[in-house]
Amino acid sequence: MLLITGARLGDLVGRKRMFLTGAFGFTLCSALCALAADPGMLVASARSRAASRR
């Protein structure tokens, strides 16, 4: 589902902007994984990182 939405947004706002947004989101979520204080936060940030990868 995210792939279809991302492709449509890429058509509307441009592929480069969508790529940079995705790369920023992935980097931010990776930093949250590194700074996780407990297992629940680690799982939540890892799931958001997986979603931003698509």
DSSP file (Angstrom, degrees, kcal/mol; ACC not computed):
  #  RESIDUE AA STRUCTURE BP1 BP2  ACC     N-H-->O    O-->H-N    N-H-->O    O-->H-N    TCO  KAPPA ALPHA  PHI   PSI    X-CA   Y-CA   Z-CA
    1    1 A M     >        0   0    0      0, 0.0     4,-1.9     0, 0.0     5,-0.2   0.000 360.0 360.0 360.0 -41.5    0.0    0.0    0.0
    2    2 A L  H  >  +     0   0    0      1,-0.2     4,-2.8     2,-0.2     5,-0.2   0.836 360.0  58.1 -67.1 -31.1    2.8    2.4    0.8
    3    3 A L  H  > S+     0   0    0      2,-0.2     4,-2.1     1,-0.2    -1,-0.2   0.919 107.4  45.7 -64.8 -43.2    4.5    1.7   -2.5
    4    4 A I  H  > S+     0   0    0      2,-0.2     4,-2.1     1,-0.2    -2,-0.2   0.922 114.8  47.6 -65.8 -44.1    1.5    2.7   -4.5
    5    5 A T  H  X S+     0   0    0     -4,-1.9     4,-2.5     1,-0.2    -2,-0.2   0.911 112.1  50.1 -63.7 -42.8    1.0    5.9   -2.4
    6    6 A G  H  X S+     0   0    0     -4,-2.8     4,-2.1     1,-0.2    -1,-0.2   0.876 109.4  51.2 -64.3 -37.7    4.7    6.7   -2.7
    7    7 A A  H  X S+     0   0    0     -4,-2.1     4,-1.7     2,-0.2    -1,-0.2   0.903 111.0  48.2 -66.2 -40.7    4.6    6.3   -6.5
    8    8 A R  H  X S+     0   0    0     -4,-2.1     4,-1.8     2,-0.2    -2,-0.2   0.918 111.8  49.0 -66.6 -42.7    1.6    8.6   -6.8
    9    9 A L  H  X>S+     0   0    0     -4,-2.5     4,-3.1     1,-0.2     5,-0.5   0.869 107.5  56.2 -64.0 -35.4    3.3   11.2   -4.6
   10   10 A G  H  X5S+     0   0    0     -4,-2.1     4,-1.4     1,-0.2    -1,-0.2   0.876 107.3  49.1 -62.1 -37.4    6.4   10.9   -6.7
   11   11 A D  H  <5S+     0   0    0     -4,-1.7    -1,-0.2     2,-0.2    -2,-0.2   0.868 116.7  42.5 -67.3 -36.1    4.4   11.7   -9.8
   12   12 A L  H  <5S+     0   0    0     -4,-1.8    -2,-0.2    -5,-0.1    -3,-0.2   0.919 130.2  19.5 -80.0 -44.6    2.8   14.7   -8.1
   13   13 A V  H  <5S-     0   0    0     -4,-3.1     4,-0.2     1,-0.2    -3,-0.2   0.550 116.9 -89.3-107.6  -8.9    5.7   16.3   -6.3
   14   14 A G     X< -     0   0    0     -4,-1.4     4,-1.8    -5,-0.5    -1,-0.2   0.058  24.0-105.9 109.5 141.3    8.7   14.9   -8.1
   15   15 A R  H  > S+     0   0    0      1,-0.2     4,-2.5     2,-0.2     5,-0.2   0.874 115.2  54.2 -67.7 -38.0   10.9   11.8   -7.7
   16   16 A K  H  > S+     0   0    0      1,-0.2     4,-2.5     2,-0.2     5,-0.2   0.927 109.3  47.3 -64.6 -44.3   13.9   13.6   -6.4
   17   17 A R  H  > S+     0   0    0     -4,-0.2     4,-2.3     1,-0.2    -1,-0.2   0.901 113.4  48.6 -64.0 -40.2   11.9   15.3   -3.6
   18   18 A M  H  X S+     0   0    0     -4,-1.8     4,-2.4     2,-0.2    -1,-0.2   0.890 111.2  50.8 -66.9 -38.7   10.3   12.0   -2.6
   19   19 A F  H  X S+     0   0    0     -4,-2.5     4,-2.6     2,-0.2    -2,-0.2   0.938 112.0  46.2 -62.7 -46.8   13.7   10.2   -2.6
   20   20 A L  H  X S+     0   0    0     -4,-2.5     4,-2.3     2,-0.2    -2,-0.2   0.881 112.2  51.1 -65.4 -38.3   15.2   12.9   -0.4
   21   21 A T  H  X S+     0   0    0     -4,-2.3     4,-2.5    -5,-0.2    -1,-0.2   0.922 112.5  46.5 -63.1 -44.1   12.2   12.8    2.0
   22   22 A G  H  X S+     0   0    0     -4,-2.4     4,-2.5     2,-0.2    -2,-0.2   0.896 112.0  50.0 -65.3 -41.5   12.4    9.0    2.2
   23   23 A A  H  X S+     0   0    0     -4,-2.6     4,-2.1     2,-0.2    -1,-0.2   0.897 112.2  48.0 -65.1 -40.0   16.2    9.1    2.8
   24   24 A F  H  X S+     0   0    0     -4,-2.3     4,-2.6     2,-0.2    -2,-0.2   0.923 112.4  49.0 -65.3 -44.3   15.7   11.7    5.5
   25   25 A G  H  X S+     0   0    0     -4,-2.5     4,-2.5     1,-0.2    -2,-0.2   0.905 111.5  49.0 -61.9 -42.3   12.9    9.6    7.1
   26   26 A F  H  X S+     0   0    0     -4,-2.5     4,-2.1    26,-0.3    -1,-0.2   0.906 112.3  48.4 -64.2 -41.7   15.0    6.5    7.0
   27   27 A T  H  X S+     0   0    0     -4,-2.1     4,-2.1     2,-0.2    -2,-0.2   0.906 111.8  49.3 -65.6 -42.4   18.0    8.2    8.6
   28   28 A L  H  X S+     0   0    0     -4,-2.6     4,-2.0     1,-0.2    -2,-0.2   0.922 112.2  47.4 -63.5 -44.6   15.9    9.8   11.3
   29   29 A C  H  X S+     0   0    0     -4,-2.5     4,-1.9     1,-0.2    -1,-0.2   0.852 109.7  53.9 -67.0 -34.0   14.3    6.4   12.2
   30   30 A S  H  X S+     0   0    0     -4,-2.1     4,-1.9     2,-0.2    -1,-0.2   0.892 107.7  50.5 -65.7 -38.8   17.7    4.7   12.2
   31   31 A A  H  X S+     0   0    0     -4,-2.1     4,-1.6     1,-0.2    -2,-0.2   0.894 108.4  52.5 -64.9 -38.9   18.9    7.4   14.7
   32   32 A L  H  < S+     0   0    0     -4,-2.0     4,-0.3     1,-0.2    -2,-0.2   0.876 107.1  53.1 -63.7 -36.6   15.9    6.6   16.8
   33   33 A C  H >< S+     0   0    0     -4,-1.9     3,-1.0     1,-0.2    -1,-0.2   0.909 109.0  49.2 -62.2 -41.4   16.8    2.9   16.7
   34   34 A A  H 3< S+     0   0    0     -4,-1.9    -1,-0.2     1,-0.2    -2,-0.2   0.813 115.0  44.0 -68.5 -29.3   20.3    3.7   17.9
   35   35 A L  T 3< S+     0   0    0     -4,-1.6    -1,-0.2    -5,-0.1    -2,-0.2   0.297  80.2 140.2 -99.0   9.6   19.0    5.9   20.8
   36   36 A A    <   -     0   0    0     -3,-1.0    -3,-0.1    -4,-0.3    -4,-0.0  -0.292  36.0-164.2 -60.0 131.7   16.2    3.5   21.9
   37   37 A A  S    S+     0   0    0      1,-0.1    -1,-0.2    -2,-0.0    -4,-0.0   0.710  70.3  14.1 -90.4 -22.9   15.9    3.4   25.7
   38   38 A D  S  > S-     0   0    0      1,-0.1     4,-1.8     0, 0.0     3,-0.3  -0.937  83.8 -99.1-146.9 167.5   13.8    0.3   25.9
   39   39 A P  H  > S+     0   0    0      0, 0.0     4,-2.4     0, 0.0     5,-0.2   0.837 118.1  56.8 -60.8 -34.4   12.8   -2.7   23.7
   40   40 A G  H  > S+     0   0    0      1,-0.2     4,-2.3     2,-0.2     5,-0.2   0.911 107.9  46.8 -63.8 -42.3    9.4   -1.2   23.0
   41   41 A M  H  > S+     0   0    0     -3,-0.3     4,-2.5     2,-0.2     5,-0.2   0.868 111.0  53.2 -66.9 -36.4   10.9    2.0   21.6
   42   42 A L  H  X S+     0   0    0     -4,-1.8     4,-2.2     2,-0.2    -2,-0.2   0.924 110.3  46.6 -64.2 -44.7   13.3   -0.1   19.5
   43   43 A V  H  X S+     0   0    0     -4,-2.4     4,-2.2     2,-0.2    -2,-0.2   0.924 113.3  49.3 -64.0 -44.4   10.5   -2.1   18.0
   44   44 A A  H  X S+     0   0    0     -4,-2.3     4,-2.0     1,-0.2    -2,-0.2   0.914 113.7  44.8 -62.7 -43.8    8.4    1.0   17.2
   45   45 A S  H  X S+     0   0    0     -4,-2.5     4,-2.0     2,-0.2    -1,-0.2   0.842 111.5  53.5 -72.1 -31.4   11.3    2.8   15.6
   46   46 A A  H  X S+     0   0    0     -4,-2.2     4,-2.0    -5,-0.2    -1,-0.2   0.887 109.2  49.1 -68.4 -37.6   12.3   -0.3   13.6
   47   47 A R  H  X S+     0   0    0     -4,-2.2     4,-2.0     2,-0.2    -2,-0.2   0.908 111.6  48.2 -67.1 -40.6    8.8   -0.6   12.3
   48   48 A S  H  X S+     0   0    0     -4,-2.0     4,-2.1     1,-0.2    -2,-0.2   0.869 110.1  53.1 -67.7 -33.9    8.7    3.1   11.3
   49   49 A R  H  X S+     0   0    0     -4,-2.0     4,-1.0     2,-0.2    -1,-0.2   0.904 108.3  49.9 -65.2 -40.1   12.1    2.6    9.6
   50   50 A A  H  X S+     0   0    0     -4,-2.0     4,-0.5     1,-0.2     3,-0.2   0.885 111.0  49.8 -65.2 -38.1   10.8   -0.3    7.6
   51   51 A A  H >< S+     0   0    0     -4,-2.0     3,-0.8     1,-0.2    -1,-0.2   0.873 109.3  50.8 -68.8 -36.3    7.8    1.8    6.5
   52   52 A S  H 3< S+     0   0    0     -4,-2.1   -26,-0.3     1,-0.2    -1,-0.2   0.695  99.3  67.3 -75.2 -16.6   10.0    4.7    5.4
   53   53 A R  H 3<        0   0    0     -4,-1.0    -1,-0.2    -3,-0.2    -2,-0.2   0.731 360.0 360.0 -73.2 -22.2   12.1    2.4    3.4
   54   54 A R    <<        0   0    0     -3,-0.8    -1,-0.2    -4,-0.5    -2,-0.2   0.449 360.0 360.0 -87.4 360.0    9.3    1.6    0.9
